[in-house]
């Protein structure tokens, strides 16, 4: 089982990728640990995480075959 992780905006520059496939990870804590190991520059970045097109809480569980999006903060206008 895998999950897809997409990067947007400046996060593409920090990771060098627009998306990656990861072996299934069940929690946000595990996801962040894995991403920070793969892409250390993400530790310095601010971003929000969406799971299957919905903003995710820090303690959210990740369903199988999820689509994860990491997006830089955005401002309204």
C-alpha positions in Angstrom: 0.0 0.0 0.0 1.2 3.5 -0.8 0.2 7.1 -0.2 0.9 10.0 -2.6 2.4 13.1 -1.2 2.2 16.3 -3.3 4.2 19.5 -2.7 3.1 22.9 -3.8 4.7 26.4 -4.1 8.0 26.9 -2.4 7.9 23.4 -1.0 8.6 22.1 -4.5 11.9 24.0 -4.4 12.7 22.7 -1.0 12.1 19.0 -2.0 13.0 19.1 -5.7 9.8 17.2 -6.4 6.2 17.9 -7.0 5.1 14.6 -5.7 6.3 11.3 -4.3 4.9 7.9 -3.4 5.6 6.6 0.1 4.9 3.2 1.7 1.7 3.5 3.8 2.1 5.6 7.0 -0.8 5.7 9.4 -0.3 8.9 11.3 0.7 12.6 10.8 3.5 12.2 13.3 5.0 9.3 11.3 4.5 11.2 8.0 6.3 14.3 9.2 9.2 12.2 10.6 9.6 10.4 7.3 9.3 13.7 5.2 11.9 15.5 7.5 14.3 12.5 7.0 13.9 12.6 3.2 13.8 16.4 2.9 15.6 18.1 5.8 14.8 21.6 4.5 11.1 21.0 5.2 11.9 21.3 9.0 12.6 25.0 8.4 9.4 25.5 6.3 5.9 26.4 7.4 3.2 24.4 5.7 -0.3 23.0 6.1 -1.2 19.4 5.3 -4.4 18.2 3.6 -5.5 14.6 3.5 -7.8 13.7 0.6 -8.6 17.4 -0.1 -9.4 18.2 3.6 -7.2 20.2 6.0 -5.8 17.7 8.5 -5.3 18.1 12.3 -1.9 17.4 13.8 -3.1 14.1 15.3 -5.1 12.9 12.3 -4.9 9.3 11.1 -4.1 8.7 7.4 -6.3 6.3 5.5 -4.9 3.8 3.1 -4.3 5.1 -0.4 -4.6 8.7 0.8 -3.5 11.7 -1.2 -1.6 14.1 0.9 -0.9 17.7 0.0 1.7 19.9 1.6 1.0 23.6 1.0 2.8 26.7 2.1 0.8 29.2 4.1 -1.4 31.4 2.0 -3.0 34.7 2.8 -6.4 36.1 1.9 -6.9 39.4 0.2 
